[in-house]
């Protein structure tokens, strides 16, 4: 019987803090090492004033690769061995990777998008033009 070396995966976090001083996004754990074939779970906690959505990305070479956008609590999004869910009550999202492979070794990060609000009025599409919204 042949023996194959078991690969370990290292999953790193990139934490981006570009939100205002009262808003924050915290990812955990800061790094994670798992054996190939194991599962991995990453958590993104957030505190923002006007939540719109949360996105997960995987950093590939020079550009991030979009994984998921989550806007509603309790609705799981899946793509292959990756899945994610949002819990607005607990202010967090998890990214799960099942049956990890060496190509999963990467930097993963979450980003929180806020609605733009001023004087009590919020806009979900602050930079959209009228032409872009016409159907």
Secondary structure, DSSP 8 states (H G I E B T S, - for coil): -------EEEEEE-----S-TT-EEEEESSEEEEETTS-EEEEEEEE-SSEEEEEEEEEETTEEEEEEEE-STT--EEETTEEEEEETTTTEEEEEE-S--GGG-SEEEEEEEE-EEETTEEES-TT--HHHH--
